[in-house]
Amino acid sequence: MAKTPTRVLSGKQVKAKMARIARARAVKKPPTPIGPGLPVAYKTLVGMIGKYLNDSDVKATLATVGDVEIKGFIIARDAGFSFMLLPSGADDGTMVLGTLFLYADGSSKYRGFMDLPAPFVFGERAAVLAAAPPPSHGFSQVKGRKKGLIPLEVDDVYKDAWQVGKLEISASYSQGYVSHYIVLPSKK
């Protein structure tokens, strides 16, 4: 009878595997709250996707959301959102607003975004899945697990995604709680 060869892990691989196991077993807790974000309408932000950074509507909205940092992203921590900036394709270096991120209170030092589209909520994954329709697909942290609908009892889910009209809305989880939602144009 032939022996099955065993795979020997390096010290670095063992540490990484142990860290993943520890994260999966960690006590789940929400981020420490900072407070609600400045009001800005979800529809306003979604309407800015694909617009130029120097667009007058973009400038007007950013003027109302507190301190704003611009460095590869538009970062509006006081209002609970950020945008990824993408090259416009023109040779003049202009940028367009791409993916929108909506943050839970205290996540990544952001105030909580206050105008999530119904039926989405900030909270534990179970609360999100109870409020929203079934996601179109999810993503597990376990290597080799295929993309698809991940059952509620699976602890290692880092993202669930929904098709909402012409948008894809994804809930990103940290320690079992929504840390932020990702909003981008659907590829379908």
GIZI-V137596 format. One record per helix or strand of 3 or more residues. SS is the DSSP state (H for helix, E for strand). FROM is the first residue (numbers start at 1). TO is the last residue. If there is no record, write none. Layout:
BEGIN
ss=SS from=FROM to=TO
ss=SS from=FROM to=TO
END
This chain:
BEGIN
ss=H from=11 to=25
ss=H from=42 to=48
ss=H from=56 to=62
ss=E from=73 to=76
ss=E from=81 to=87
ss=E from=95 to=103
ss=H from=107 to=109
ss=H from=125 to=131
ss=E from=137 to=140
ss=E from=157 to=164
ss=E from=167 to=174
ss=E from=177 to=185
END
